[in-house]
Every structure is written in C-alpha cells, then in structure tokens.
C-alpha cells in the first residue's frame, strides 16, 4: 500500500529508515490515506470521524519536510486551540509521529514548529483570523476541518500566500483533511480540476478504533443523515423546495415499532428498459392502531419483471403484509400477470395514477410533517431521493425517475389516505375470479 508514498517521497524507500518506522513507529496507511497521483494543487480528503484524517495530514507534512520538498508550511485549523491541540500536540499530531529525533521543536509563544536538520518551519494559523494569512508565503499548507471554518476568506488569503516553489522546484500544494459539510467552499473545491479528491469512511479504520466506539456510536448513527456525514464522509444536501428534508426524516426515525394493524407492499414498476432503465420501486410500510405509519423496508432496484415480482411477493410473506399495491399505468395487465405467475394467491390491488407525482406525494409529505411517519432504521437511497424531490422535479433534468418515492407514496396512500378524485382503483384478479359463478 505504501508504494505510492515511496514514489512520491524517496526517503521512504531507504531500507534503514523504512525498517525503523515499521518496527517502532509504524505508519501503515490504508488505501484512502495514500496520496493521489497526478498534477494536483489541493488534495481534498473528505472522510468520517476516526478515519485517520489527522494522521494522514501530519504524515504528509512530515514526509514532505523529510524529503526536502517543503520548507515553509502553513498549519491552519478552525481555531488556534484546534491547531495546537489537534495538529501539533494531538495523538496523531506532528509532535507524536515519526522517530523522536526527527520531530520538530515547538515554540508555542511563536506559534511555530522548526525542523532543525532541514530548517523547515511550520506556522500555526487560526481560520478565525483570516488577516493573519495576508502576508506570509508558503510552499505547503495543511488545512484541518475546512468545513468548520467560520470565515471562507481564510481560504482565499491562504491561497494568495501559497506561492513559493518547493525547495526541489515543485509547485506549492495543500492537503485538506475534513469531515464534509455542504458548504459553498467544499462544493467549489469538488468542482475544481486541480483538486484531487479522496473519500473515506470511519469503517476503513476500524482496526484502530475502540470496540465500544464502533458498537455504540457507529451502530446508533449508521445510515442516518448525521452518520452518513460524520461516519461515511458523504456530502449531503437538502434541495430547496423539496417535500422532505433529511432532518425531518431523522427526527422521526425509530429502531422498533409497535404492533401494526396493517402492512402493505407497494410496487412502482420501471417505465423503461435496457441499459438506462429506471428502477422498480418496492417499499414496505405499515400502520399502527394509533395512526402512525412505519416504513419497514426498501427493496427497490434495477430488477427485470420476473425478479421484482419475486422480491415483492417474498417481502409480502416475510413482513406478513395484507396486500401488494402496484401502479399499472405503464405495465397494465403485465403487473398482475407477473405477480400471479409468482404466487397465484397473493392479495393484490392495482392502482392507476390520475394525478401527477407531486400531487400524489404532497399529502404523504404532510404526514411526515405531522410526525406520523417513521423510518425503521435508515434507507439511504430512498431518503436521498425523497430529499431531492420538489414541486418542480423534472425527470429529464434529474436524469432518473423517482420510483422509490413513488412506491413509498403508493404504500402510505393505501394505508392512510382516501383515493383522490379521479383515481381509479381496481380490485385484484383473485377477488374478481371468486365472484365468477362456479361451474
């Protein structure tokens, strides 16, 4: 795994140094901690808590100093305390890594680290004081928790000062180690072709984390919006005008549900086929006696008809559902036929959409706003689709059909809402067959 470090930083290939580090001060980076190849100016490392972001930043600075590729370094954190307690004095900070005799000397009063052998100097800065970055020049910068910087001007001032060529003649570079947040600066960096992006998850570094942390924190937040941001390093947005928000869904999330008086499986069959086919939405939901709904499962995906019928019938039996509900606008008789082929006795109701997707979804969104619908666990793809679904949703612009949302809406409509005016609801083929005269 460290071959790329060796190519970028020649001293790592030295047998004596390499052996000493491996034996006593082992730095064994996992894949996402390896510096990216290519001609980049900024290395943006977006990763969850406990991934090893600080260690990666500190090791990169140490290696650049050791190899003679950096002499004037800026260490920038959200606050002065963060710079000192995390980047310098922390367990993975610059004073804690590498061989003891190679570590820099720290002068707190001057906010400065000095590597005596090479003469390299690193200066600590607080992003709360952007103007302190106006004058100094640097050939390397390490920026920690950029998403938590209160003043974006600090980044601008740093970039103006990141203009010194490295001792070996290379271009100046910056490494940014941060948990992602949907701020403008992060989005601009993601769109910059000179920015190399690496993503990482807390689970990538599980071997170096306390079991109690993994058991209590990771399990509690895994799959939630907060967990996806803080543990998985995902960059999440709430679209303006969306019918749902991640915060709304998270506020009503549960880990268990009471007895349910009714459960349904809803299907929204894919309207297209081939290489760019839509998904088939398959969502299971139930309702309790107190009038609260629970989303129990999302089995949506790119399934051919035989497969989605099998999945829906299996979910119906596994969840002890009362009925399968499926939209038949595009599938017609085929939907019923596929379900009957899989299980002739499965209860089935076909529904026909007489109104647009938004009109059907708005009453269901209102149930969420009232706190009456809960997700049993986390359903990330479904929830992302919900939070991107707005009144002006355009399939052509979005590039997909919101089939998971459609299935969710059909399920909760069946459980809570009366049919909307003009909607034609057809009872299942089994009921019609039973009404036929017996021969």
C-alpha positions as CSV (number, residue, x, y, z in Angstrom):
1,X,0.0,0.0,0.0
2,X,2.9,2.4,0.6
3,X,4.4,2.1,-2.9
4,X,2.8,5.5,-3.9
5,X,4.3,7.1,-0.9
6,X,7.7,5.7,-1.9
7,X,7.4,7.0,-5.4
8,X,6.4,10.5,-4.2
9,X,8.7,10.6,-1.2
10,X,12.1,8.9,-1.9
11,X,13.2,8.6,1.7
12,X,10.6,6.1,2.4
13,X,12.4,3.6,0.2
14,X,15.6,3.8,2.3
15,X,15.9,0.4,4.0
16,X,17.2,1.7,7.3
17,X,14.6,4.4,7.7
18,X,11.8,2.2,6.4
19,X,12.7,-0.6,8.8
20,X,12.9,1.7,11.8
21,X,9.5,3.2,11.1
22,X,7.9,-0.2,10.5
23,X,9.2,-1.6,13.8
24,X,8.7,1.2,16.2
25,X,6.6,4.0,14.6
26,X,4.6,2.1,12.1
27,X,2.7,4.1,9.6
28,X,0.6,1.6,7.6
29,X,-1.8,3.7,5.5
30,X,-4.9,2.1,4.2
31,X,-5.8,2.8,0.6
32,X,-7.7,6.1,1.1
33,X,-4.7,7.6,3.0
34,X,-2.3,7.2,0.0
35,X,-1.5,10.5,-1.7
36,X,-3.2,10.7,-5.1
37,X,-1.2,10.6,-8.2
38,X,-1.3,13.3,-10.9
39,X,-0.8,17.0,-11.2
40,X,-3.0,18.3,-8.4
41,X,-2.7,21.5,-6.3
42,X,-5.0,20.6,-3.5
43,X,-5.6,17.1,-2.0
44,X,-9.1,17.2,-0.5
45,X,-9.6,14.3,1.9
46,X,-13.3,14.0,2.8
47,X,-13.7,11.4,5.5
48,X,-15.7,10.4,8.6
49,X,-14.7,10.6,12.2
50,X,-12.0,8.2,13.3
51,X,-10.9,7.6,9.7
52,X,-7.3,8.9,10.3
53,X,-7.5,12.3,8.7
54,X,-5.2,14.0,11.2
55,X,-2.6,11.2,11.0
56,X,-2.7,11.4,7.2
57,X,-2.2,15.2,7.2
58,X,0.6,15.0,9.7
59,X,2.3,12.2,7.9
60,X,2.1,14.0,4.6
61,X,3.7,17.1,6.1
62,X,6.4,15.1,7.9
63,X,7.2,13.2,4.7
64,X,7.4,16.4,2.6
65,X,9.7,18.0,5.1
66,X,11.9,14.9,5.4
67,X,12.2,14.6,1.6
68,X,13.2,18.3,1.3
69,X,10.1,19.2,-0.7
70,X,8.7,21.7,1.8
71,X,10.4,24.4,3.9
72,X,7.6,27.0,4.7
73,X,4.4,25.4,5.9
74,X,1.1,26.8,7.0
75,X,-1.0,24.8,9.5
76,X,-4.5,26.1,9.5
77,X,-7.3,24.9,11.8
78,X,-10.8,26.3,12.7
79,X,-9.3,27.9,15.9
80,X,-5.9,28.5,17.4
81,X,-6.7,25.9,20.0
82,X,-7.6,23.3,17.3
83,X,-4.3,24.0,15.6
84,X,-2.3,23.4,18.7
85,X,-4.3,20.6,20.4
86,X,-5.0,18.6,17.2
87,X,-2.5,19.3,14.5
88,X,0.6,19.7,16.8
89,X,0.1,18.1,20.2
90,X,-2.7,15.6,19.4
91,X,-2.2,11.9,19.5
92,X,-1.7,11.9,15.7
93,X,-0.2,15.4,15.6
94,X,3.2,16.4,14.3
95,X,4.9,16.0,17.8
96,X,3.7,12.4,18.1
97,X,4.6,10.8,14.8
98,X,7.9,9.6,13.4
99,X,11.2,8.9,15.1
100,X,11.8,11.1,18.2
101,X,15.0,12.7,16.9
102,X,13.3,13.7,13.7
103,X,10.4,15.6,15.3
104,X,10.2,19.3,15.2
105,X,10.7,21.7,18.1
106,X,7.6,23.6,19.1
107,X,7.6,27.2,20.2
108,X,4.1,27.9,21.5
109,X,4.7,31.6,22.0
110,X,5.7,32.0,18.3
111,X,3.0,29.5,17.0
112,X,5.9,27.8,15.2
113,X,7.4,24.4,14.6
114,X,11.0,24.1,13.4
115,X,12.8,21.0,12.0
116,X,16.4,21.7,12.9
117,X,18.0,19.4,10.4
118,X,16.3,20.7,7.4
119,X,15.4,24.2,8.5
120,X,11.8,23.8,7.6
121,X,9.3,25.9,9.5
122,X,5.6,25.4,10.1
123,X,3.5,28.3,11.4
124,X,0.1,27.8,13.1
125,X,-2.9,29.9,12.0
126,X,-6.5,30.2,13.1
127,X,-9.1,30.4,10.3
128,X,-10.9,32.8,12.7
129,X,-8.2,35.3,11.9
130,X,-8.1,35.5,8.1
131,X,-6.0,38.6,8.0
132,X,-3.0,36.8,9.6
133,X,-2.7,34.9,6.4
134,X,-2.3,38.0,4.2
135,X,1.5,38.4,4.5
136,X,3.2,35.0,4.9
137,X,4.3,32.9,1.9
138,X,4.3,29.1,1.9
139,X,5.1,26.2,-0.3
140,X,2.9,23.7,1.6
141,X,-0.3,24.0,3.6
142,X,-2.2,21.6,5.8
143,X,-5.8,22.7,6.4
144,X,-7.8,20.8,9.0
145,X,-11.6,20.6,9.2
146,X,-12.1,23.2,6.5
147,X,-15.9,22.6,6.6
148,X,-15.9,24.1,10.1
149,X,-14.1,27.3,9.2
150,X,-16.3,30.3,10.0
151,X,-14.7,32.7,7.5
152,X,-14.2,31.5,3.9
153,X,-11.8,34.5,3.5
154,X,-9.2,32.5,5.4
155,X,-9.0,30.0,2.5
156,X,-8.7,32.9,0.0
157,X,-5.9,34.5,1.9
158,X,-4.1,31.2,2.3
159,X,-4.3,30.6,-1.5
160,X,-2.8,34.0,-2.2
161,X,0.1,33.1,0.1
162,X,0.6,29.6,-1.3
163,X,3.0,30.8,-4.0
164,X,6.5,29.7,-3.0
165,X,8.0,27.0,-5.2
166,X,9.2,24.0,-3.2
167,X,12.9,23.6,-2.4
168,X,13.0,21.0,-5.2
169,X,11.3,23.4,-7.6
170,X,7.9,21.8,-7.4
171,X,4.6,23.7,-7.3
172,X,3.1,24.6,-3.9
173,X,0.5,22.2,-2.6
174,X,-2.2,22.0,0.1
175,X,-3.7,19.0,1.8
176,X,-7.2,19.5,3.3
177,X,-8.5,17.0,5.9
178,X,-12.1,17.5,6.8
179,X,-15.4,15.9,7.6
180,X,-17.7,17.0,4.8
181,X,-20.5,19.6,5.1
182,X,-22.5,21.1,2.2
183,X,-20.9,24.5,2.3
184,X,-20.0,26.5,-0.8
185,X,-16.3,26.2,-0.4
186,X,-16.3,22.4,-0.3
187,X,-18.5,22.4,-3.4
188,X,-16.2,24.7,-5.3
189,X,-13.2,22.5,-4.4
190,X,-15.0,19.4,-5.7
191,X,-15.6,21.2,-9.0
192,X,-12.0,22.3,-9.4
193,X,-10.0,20.2,-11.8
194,X,-6.8,20.9,-9.9
195,X,-8.3,19.3,-6.7
196,X,-7.7,15.6,-6.1
197,X,-10.5,14.2,-4.0
198,X,-10.2,11.2,-1.7
199,X,-13.2,9.9,0.3
200,X,-13.0,7.7,3.4
201,X,-15.3,6.1,5.9
202,X,-14.9,5.5,9.7
203,X,-15.1,1.8,8.9
204,X,-12.0,2.0,6.8
205,X,-10.0,2.5,10.1
206,X,-12.0,0.1,12.3
207,X,-8.9,-1.9,13.3
208,X,-7.5,1.2,15.1
209,X,-10.8,2.3,16.8
210,X,-12.1,1.2,20.2
211,X,-14.7,-1.6,20.0
212,X,-17.0,0.4,22.3
213,X,-17.0,3.3,19.8
214,X,-17.8,1.0,16.9
215,X,-20.5,-0.7,18.9
216,X,-22.3,2.3,20.4
217,X,-21.7,5.2,18.1
218,X,-21.4,3.6,14.7
219,X,-24.4,1.3,15.2
220,X,-26.5,4.2,16.6
221,X,-25.9,6.6,13.8
222,X,-25.1,4.3,10.8
223,X,-27.3,5.2,7.9
224,X,-28.7,8.4,9.4
225,X,-28.0,11.8,7.9
226,X,-25.7,12.6,10.7
227,X,-24.0,9.3,10.5
228,X,-23.6,9.4,6.7
229,X,-21.9,12.8,7.1
230,X,-19.8,12.2,10.2
231,X,-19.0,8.5,9.7
232,X,-19.2,7.8,6.0
233,X,-17.9,11.2,4.8
234,X,-20.9,11.7,2.5
235,X,-21.7,15.3,1.4
236,X,-25.5,15.7,1.8
237,X,-27.7,18.5,0.8
238,X,-31.4,19.4,1.3
239,X,-32.7,20.7,-2.0
240,X,-34.6,24.0,-1.7
241,X,-38.3,23.3,-2.1
242,X,-38.1,19.6,-1.5
243,X,-41.1,17.9,0.0
244,X,-38.9,16.2,2.6
245,X,-35.7,17.0,4.4
246,X,-33.1,14.7,6.0
247,X,-33.7,16.5,9.3
248,X,-37.5,15.8,9.1
249,X,-36.9,12.1,8.4
250,X,-34.2,11.8,11.1
251,X,-36.4,13.4,13.7
252,X,-39.0,10.6,13.4
253,X,-36.6,7.7,12.9
254,X,-37.1,4.6,15.1
255,X,-35.4,1.4,15.9
256,X,-38.5,-0.6,16.7
257,X,-42.3,-0.4,16.1
258,X,-45.4,-1.3,17.9
259,X,-47.9,-3.9,16.7
260,X,-49.1,-3.0,13.3
261,X,-52.8,-3.3,12.2
262,X,-52.0,-3.3,8.5
263,X,-49.0,-3.8,6.3
264,X,-48.7,-3.3,2.5
265,X,-46.0,-3.8,-0.1
266,X,-46.1,-1.1,-2.9
267,X,-44.5,-1.5,-6.3
268,X,-43.8,1.2,-8.9
269,X,-42.6,-0.8,-11.9
270,X,-39.9,0.7,-14.1
271,X,-41.3,2.5,-17.1
272,X,-38.2,2.0,-19.2
273,X,-35.9,-1.0,-20.0
274,X,-32.4,-1.5,-21.4
275,X,-29.1,-0.1,-20.3
276,X,-30.6,3.1,-18.9
277,X,-33.7,1.6,-17.3
278,X,-35.4,3.2,-14.3
279,X,-35.5,1.4,-11.0
280,X,-38.5,-0.5,-9.9
281,X,-39.6,0.9,-6.5
282,X,-40.6,-1.7,-3.9
283,X,-41.4,-0.3,-0.4
284,X,-43.0,-2.0,2.6
285,X,-44.9,0.1,5.1
286,X,-47.3,-0.5,8.0
287,X,-49.7,1.4,10.2
288,X,-50.4,1.0,13.9
289,X,-53.6,1.4,15.8
290,X,-52.6,5.0,16.9
291,X,-52.5,6.2,13.4
292,X,-48.7,6.2,12.9
293,X,-47.0,4.8,9.8
294,X,-43.7,2.9,9.6
295,X,-41.5,2.4,6.6
296,X,-40.2,-1.2,7.1
297,X,-38.1,-2.0,4.0
298,X,-36.9,-0.6,0.7
299,X,-36.2,-3.4,-1.8
300,X,-36.1,-1.1,-4.9
301,X,-33.5,-1.6,-7.6
302,X,-32.9,-2.3,-11.3
303,X,-34.9,-5.6,-11.5
304,X,-36.4,-7.3,-14.5
305,X,-40.2,-8.1,-14.1
306,X,-39.7,-11.7,-13.0
307,X,-37.2,-10.5,-10.4
308,X,-39.2,-7.6,-9.0
309,X,-42.3,-9.8,-8.8
310,X,-40.4,-12.4,-6.8
311,X,-38.9,-9.8,-4.5
312,X,-42.3,-8.2,-3.8
313,X,-44.0,-11.5,-3.1
314,X,-41.1,-12.5,-0.8
315,X,-41.4,-9.2,1.0
316,X,-45.1,-9.7,1.4
317,X,-44.7,-13.1,3.0
318,X,-41.7,-12.1,5.1
319,X,-43.4,-9.0,6.5
320,X,-46.8,-10.7,6.8
321,X,-48.3,-8.0,4.6
322,X,-52.0,-7.8,3.9
323,X,-51.7,-6.8,0.3
324,X,-49.4,-5.8,-2.6
325,X,-50.3,-2.5,-4.2
326,X,-48.9,-1.7,-7.7
327,X,-49.2,1.1,-10.1
328,X,-50.3,-0.2,-13.5
329,X,-50.2,2.9,-15.7
330,X,-47.3,1.6,-17.7
331,X,-47.5,-2.1,-17.0
332,X,-51.2,-2.7,-17.4
333,X,-52.1,-6.4,-17.2
334,X,-48.4,-7.4,-17.1
335,X,-48.0,-6.3,-13.5
336,X,-50.8,-8.5,-12.3
337,X,-49.7,-11.3,-14.5
338,X,-46.1,-11.3,-13.2
339,X,-47.4,-11.4,-9.6
340,X,-49.8,-14.2,-10.3
341,X,-47.1,-16.1,-12.0
342,X,-45.0,-15.9,-8.9
343,X,-47.8,-16.6,-6.4
344,X,-51.4,-17.0,-7.7
345,X,-52.8,-16.4,-4.2
346,X,-51.1,-13.2,-3.2
347,X,-53.5,-10.4,-2.4
348,X,-53.1,-7.6,-5.0
349,X,-54.6,-4.2,-5.7
350,X,-53.8,-2.3,-8.9
351,X,-53.8,1.5,-8.8
352,X,-53.9,3.9,-11.6
353,X,-52.3,7.3,-11.3
354,X,-54.8,10.0,-12.4
355,X,-52.7,12.9,-10.9
356,X,-49.1,13.9,-11.2
357,X,-46.3,12.7,-8.9
358,X,-46.2,15.9,-6.8
359,X,-50.0,16.0,-6.3
360,X,-49.8,12.4,-5.0
361,X,-46.8,13.0,-2.8
362,X,-47.9,16.2,-1.1
363,X,-50.5,14.5,1.3
364,X,-47.9,11.9,2.2
365,X,-45.3,14.6,2.9
366,X,-47.8,16.3,5.2
367,X,-48.0,13.1,7.2
368,X,-44.2,13.3,7.7
369,X,-44.5,17.0,8.8
370,X,-47.1,15.9,11.4
371,X,-44.6,13.4,12.8
372,X,-46.8,10.5,11.9
373,X,-44.5,8.5,9.6
374,X,-41.3,6.8,10.9
375,X,-38.5,5.0,9.2
376,X,-37.5,1.8,10.9
377,X,-33.7,2.2,10.5
378,X,-32.1,4.0,7.6
379,X,-32.9,3.7,3.9
380,X,-30.2,6.0,2.3
381,X,-31.1,5.7,-1.4
382,X,-34.8,6.2,-0.7
383,X,-34.2,9.1,1.6
384,X,-31.8,10.8,-0.8
385,X,-34.5,10.6,-3.5
386,X,-37.1,11.9,-1.1
387,X,-35.0,14.9,-0.2
388,X,-34.3,15.7,-3.9
389,X,-38.0,15.6,-4.8
390,X,-39.5,19.0,-5.2
391,X,-42.6,20.6,-6.8
392,X,-40.6,21.4,-9.9
393,X,-39.0,17.9,-10.2
394,X,-38.1,17.3,-13.9
395,X,-37.1,13.8,-14.9
396,X,-35.1,14.9,-17.9
397,X,-33.0,17.3,-15.7
398,X,-32.6,14.9,-12.8
399,X,-31.7,12.0,-15.1
400,X,-33.9,9.5,-13.3
401,X,-37.4,8.7,-12.3
402,X,-38.2,8.8,-8.6
403,X,-39.5,5.3,-8.4
404,X,-38.6,4.7,-4.8
405,X,-40.6,7.8,-3.8
406,X,-43.5,6.7,-6.0
407,X,-43.6,3.3,-4.2
408,X,-43.4,5.0,-0.8
409,X,-46.3,7.3,-1.8
410,X,-48.5,4.4,-3.0
411,X,-47.8,2.4,0.2
412,X,-48.7,5.3,2.6
413,X,-51.6,6.4,0.4
414,X,-53.0,2.9,0.7
415,X,-52.6,2.9,4.5
416,X,-53.7,6.5,5.3
417,X,-55.5,8.3,2.5
418,X,-58.7,8.0,0.7
419,X,-58.5,7.7,-3.1
420,X,-58.0,11.1,-4.8
421,X,-60.8,12.3,-7.1
422,X,-60.5,10.7,-10.5
423,X,-58.2,7.9,-9.3
424,X,-59.4,4.5,-10.5
425,X,-58.6,1.7,-8.1
426,X,-59.1,-1.8,-9.4
427,X,-59.5,-4.7,-7.1
428,X,-57.3,-7.7,-7.6
429,X,-57.9,-10.5,-10.0
430,X,-58.4,-13.0,-7.3
431,X,-61.5,-11.2,-6.0
432,X,-62.9,-11.0,-9.5
433,X,-62.2,-14.7,-10.0
434,X,-64.0,-15.5,-6.8
435,X,-67.1,-13.6,-7.9
436,X,-67.4,-15.7,-11.1
437,X,-70.1,-18.3,-11.0
438,X,-68.9,-21.8,-10.1
439,X,-69.1,-24.4,-12.8
